[in-house]
Amino acid sequence: MDKQVPIACVGQVIEGLKWDDKRILNDLKENIERYNISIALAFVDPAISVISELKKVCPNVFIPVSDSSLCNIMFDKLLSVNWFKEKGISQPDFYTTPETFIYPVILKPRGGSASKGIIVCKSIEESPPIDLHAYLVQNYITNHTEYSVDCYVSRNGVVTSVVPRVRLETLGGEVVRSKTVKDGVIIELSKKILSSGDFRGPITIQYIKDNTTGKINVMEINPRLGGGVVTSIGACSGIISMILDESLGNDINPVTDWKDNTIMVRYFNEVIFYADNN
């Protein structure tokens, strides 16, 4: 929406439309043809469903993305918890009526992302008047650790990369400190989940571990690269090479020898834009 963004330092920024604009697919297709773009990736949640439809419109462009119906389910938190339930995937308890709430609870907007709009209520007195059809209400696990798992599934459905990382610090919903962790339970659980649906390309699975009971639950699955994927890339997960190789039609092999305890730390850097663009 704006060319004056930091990534302009390393690449060309193309001003586009909002993800819910009815002209979005045509606009993307025109830019792909104009700039001879060969790979398209989603980096934010609203882009996932759009890019899954773009794959049908631009068959000559490499777009590693999951099935569009699965993407739509994962973007809607109420649909996704029911999908998890059908697949027998462990998740925090969720509630459909206020009478069943067991406090504390966490309220998440159905189509929310980057932790925006989330509300934690410790008692019925703290519960705001909301439309339950617009929120997912779950049990809030007070003593917990959050994990994100950066994954890749080949076009043939083979799980080729699974790298768990613990989110050490977040800012505005984005991770700013993260560390890779070779947790065998989370790795095997992730492989099982990825094999239970039509997942393809980069996938980010988010877990929450109850530190009191040791139970690991799935919070959500984002069929895209995660904001902290640079952690696993730095740990030699092979995800970038896999995207490039598949775009060239080459076969890819699973990578399991990535580096454990790799830490990623982000920092602020100023970018200056001049009025004359020089």
N, C-alpha and C positions, 0 to 999 in steps of 0.2 A: 504493500500500500504506500510505501515511502522509500525513495532511493537513499536517503540519508540514514543508513543503518551500518553498524560496524563491519558486516561481512563484505561491504563494498570495497574494503581494503584488499581483498584477495579474489574477488569475483565480480562479475557483472550482475547488477540487481535489475530485475525487470518488474516494473510496476504492474500489478494485476488487479483482480477483482476479489470481493469477499467470497468466502467459500460457499455461502448459500445463494450467491447470485445465479440466476437461471442461465446466464451466458458463460458461466465459468468453464465448461468443457470446451466450447468453441474457442474461447480466449486462450486456454492452455494449448489447444491443438495448433492454433495460429502461431503462437510463440515458439512452440516446438519446431514447427516447419521453418519459421523465419530464422531461428538461431541454430538450426541443425542439431537439436538436443537429442542425445541417444539414450540417456538414463533419466528416469523420473522417480523421486523418492518423497515420501510424506514425512514431515518432521513435527507436525502438530495434529492433535486428534481430529479436528474438523476436516482435515485434508484427506484422511484415510478413505472415507467412502467416496470422495470425489475422485481420488486417484485410482480406486478400484474400478470405477466406471470409465475413467480415461484409458485404462488398459484395453477396453473393448473398442474405443474410438481410435486409438493409435497402436495397432498391432505390431508395427515395426520398431516401436520404442521399448526398451527393456524397462519394465515396471514390476519389480518384485514385490507383490502385494498379495494378501490372502483373498479368498473368495469374498465377493461383495456382500453376500448375505451374512457371512460370518463377521465381516467388518462392521456391518450395521448393528449386529447383536452386541459386539464388544464396545461400541460407542455408547450404547444405552445401558446404564448401570442396572436397571431393573430387568432388562432382557438378559443381561449377562449373568446375573446371580441365578436366574432360573436355568440358564444353560449349564452353569457349574453344577447345579443341583441334579439335573438330568444325567450329567456325566459322572456323578459321584465324586466331585472335586471338593475337598474340604475348604470351607470358607466361614467367616464370622457369621453368627446367627443374624438373620434379618427379619424385620417386622413389617406387617402390612396394615395393622390397626393400632391406634394409640393405646388401646386397652392391654395390648400384649407387650408393650415396651418394658424391657428390663434395663434399668439405668446402671451405668452411663450409656448413652447412645451417641452415634455420630450420624449426622444428616448430610448426604451428598447429593447435589443436583444430578439428575439423570444423565444430562449431557455435559456435565462439567469436566474441566481438566485443569491441570496445574494447581490443584488444591483450592481453586476459587469457589467461593460460596459455601464452603464446608462449615458446619456448625456442630460443636460438641456440647451435649447437654448432660449434666450430672444428676439432674432431678426433674420431676414433672414441672416444677416452678420455672425452670430455665427453658422449657420447650416453647418455641415460638409458634404462633398459628401458621401452619403451612398446608399446602396442598400435597397430600401424600402421593398423589400420582406424579408429582414433579420431582420427588426425592426418593433416594434409597436410604432406608433407616436401618442401621446395623448396630450390633453390640460393639461398644468401644472398649478396646483392650488397653488398659491403662499402662501396664508394665510390658512394653513391647519393643521389638527391634524390626525395622523395615528393611526388606531386601528387594533389589531390582535384579532381574536376570536378563542379560542381553543374549538373544538367540538368533540363529539363522536356520531357515529350512530351505533346502534346494528346490528347484522347480520340479524335481522328481519326488518330493515329499520326504527327503532324507534330512534328519536333524544333523547339521554339520557344526554347530557351535552353541554351547550353553555355558555362559559365564556369570555366576552370581556375584553380586557386589552389595555391600552393606552401605546404606546411606548414612554417612556420619554427620552431615550437616546440610540443611536446605535453606534456601532463601527465595521467597515468593513462589514456592512450589517446585523450584528447580534445585537439583543437587549441586552443592559447591564443594563438598568433600566426600569422597567415596573410596572404598577399598574392596578389591576382589577377594572372594572367600571361596575356597574349594570345599563346599558343603555337599557331601555325597547325597544326602537326603533330598535337598533342594534340586540338585542336578537331575536325579532320577525322576522326581516328581515333575519337573519341567519337561523332560522327554516324554513322559506319559501324557501330559496335557497336550503337547504339540502333535502327538500322534492321534489325538482324539477328534481332530477337526481338520478342515482344509486350510491349514496354515501354510503360508509360503513367504519367503523373503525374511526381512528383519522383524523380530517380535520382541516386545519387552513385557515380561511377566513380573508383576509386583506381588510380594508376599508380606505377611505380617506374622511374626513369631511371638507367641505368648511366652514371655520369659518366666512366668510362674509355673505353667504347665508343660512348656516345651513344645506345644502344638503349633504347627505351621499351617496357616491358612492363605488362600489366594485372595488378594484384594481386587485386582483387575488385570486384564490383558490388553495391551496396546499393540495392534498389528503395525508397528512402525519402529524406527530407531528411537531409542530413549534419549532424553536430554543429557544423561551422564554416560552415554555409550563410549565416550572418549576414554573412560577408565578401562573398559575391557579391550578397546583397540590398543591402548598403551600396554596392556598385558599380553598382547600378541594373540588375540582371539581369532584373527583372520577374517573378520566380517567384511572389511573393505575389499580385500583381495577376492573374496567370494562373490561380492556384487560385481566387481570388474570382470572376473573370469566368466561368470554366467552371462554377462552382457555380451561377451565375445563368443558365446556358444561353447565354452570349455566346461568340462566336468570339474566338480570340486570335491575335495575330500574333507572328512570331519577333522577338526582341530581340537585336541584334548590336552595338549602340553602347554597351555597358556600359563602365565606367571601368577602364582598365588600371592596375596598380600601386596598387590600393586596399588599404590595410593594416588589418586588424582585430586589436586587442589586447584580451584579456580581463583582468579584475581581480576580486578577491574583494570581496564586499560582505556585511555582516552583516545577518541578518534575525532579529528578536526575536518570540517567541511567548509570550503570557501565559497563565497557568493559567485565567483567567476569559474568555479569548478576546477581551478588550477592549484 
